[in-house]
């Protein structure tokens, strides 16, 4: 059995992948372009990847390929019709990052809500040395308790965020982008109501025809001028130029993003113009990437390979 990792760098150098060695020959490439993939998969039985495109052009000459494993939940990079036609099995992984993404949601929120960038700079600049008061709270901030938190997309991650938000004392409302999620633990509202009533709006929805461009100029204009917007779903759910305008014109108070329309970030991204960390916090798609999370992910993949090999010899 030959296993080929096509973009191992997306998993990280700090994750132990030695468990795959028991299955046979293991070849790891840090990154692979679409032009490099055909030669690299020619004799592979299993390929493991994150962002690499899998279609007739990239794997058409793979003579032995039996299994494609995606180290993520999303599978937009797979031509599933072609894989099914060729009898090639594919697997993805769901549920591995729920706690980590929820944790990152709150890390971003509290950074923005408590104006931590301002207070960190205040101390490091030396302004706190010899100050007249023992405390300094010139940049006003508020308690999270008592606020309304609106969640867009109440899947596993959205529900975990709702649980933690409730523990903080917030009133949680949610909007189901698919119309299929109905949870009696929290109040379901329509989209406009969520925007108008929420002090915090967080997105935990997948990208599809219902969510692409959902957060546009009209949406931001309906939000409270003090509200904080967080996107930990997918970048294209937000119209970035409209968000930049909303922040510049104080339609909303602040925004935290872990996902962007183009990743890595495009040079012409309109959000780059806003350098005030009290207004916007952007992290480079790390919400899923805790060491434990990535280790758990690869253990899932390892089990998938093991179960597939076992099914072949049954």
HUQUISUL-V902302 format. One record per pair of residues at least 24 apart in sequence whose ideal C-beta (glycine too) atoms are under 7 Angstrom apart, sorted by the first residue. I is the first residue (numbers start at 1). GAP is how many residues later the second one is. If there is no record, write none. Layout:
i: (I/I)
gap: (GAP/GAP)
This chain:
i: (1/1/1/2/2/2/3/3/3/3/4/4/4/4/5/5/6/6/6/6/6/6/7/7/7/7/7/7/10/10/10/11/11/11/12/14/15/15/15/17/19/20/20/23/23/34/41/46/48/51/52/53/54/54/55/55/56/67/67/69/69/69/71/71/89/91/93/93/93/95/96/96/96/96/97/97/98/98/98/99/100/100/100/100/101/101/101/101/102/102/102/102/104/104/104/104/105/105/105/105/106/108/108/108/109/109/109/109/111/112/112/112/112/113/113/113/114/115/115/115/117/117/118/144/144/144/145/145/147/147/148/148/148/148/149/149/150/150/150/150/150/150/150/151/151/152/152/152/152/152/153/153/153/153/153/154/154/155/155/157/158/159/161/161/162/173/173/177/177/177/178/192/195/195/195/196/198/199/199/199/200/200/201/201/202/202/203/203/203/203/203/204/204/205/205/206/206/207/207/207/211/212/212/213/215/215/216/217/217/220/220/220/221/223/223/225/225/225/225/226/227/227/228/228/229/230/231/231/232/232/232/233/234/235/235/235/235/236/240/240/240/241/243/244/244/244/244/247/247/247/248/254/254/254/255/256/257/258/258/258/258/259)
gap: (44/45/308/41/42/43/42/43/45/302/36/37/40/43/24/43/26/31/34/41/43/46/24/25/42/43/44/45/40/41/61/60/283/287/282/277/279/280/283/281/283/282/285/282/286/24/24/259/253/26/25/24/24/25/24/27/26/238/241/232/235/236/226/230/219/213/204/207/208/61/197/200/201/204/191/196/58/59/62/61/187/188/190/193/56/131/186/187/55/58/59/62/128/154/182/183/56/97/125/127/58/122/148/173/91/119/121/147/170/116/142/144/169/28/31/115/27/24/26/163/160/161/160/24/25/26/24/25/52/53/25/49/50/51/49/51/24/25/44/47/48/50/51/51/53/25/49/51/52/53/24/50/51/52/80/27/29/26/49/47/46/24/41/43/24/24/25/28/33/34/32/30/24/27/28/26/29/25/27/28/27/28/26/28/28/30/27/28/29/30/34/28/29/28/32/27/28/27/29/30/26/24/25/26/24/28/26/25/28/26/31/32/30/28/29/25/26/27/28/27/25/26/25/26/26/26/26/28/26/27/55/26/25/24/25/26/28/25/29/30/31/29/28/26/27/29/30/27/32/33/26/24/25/26/25/25/25/25/27/28/29/26)
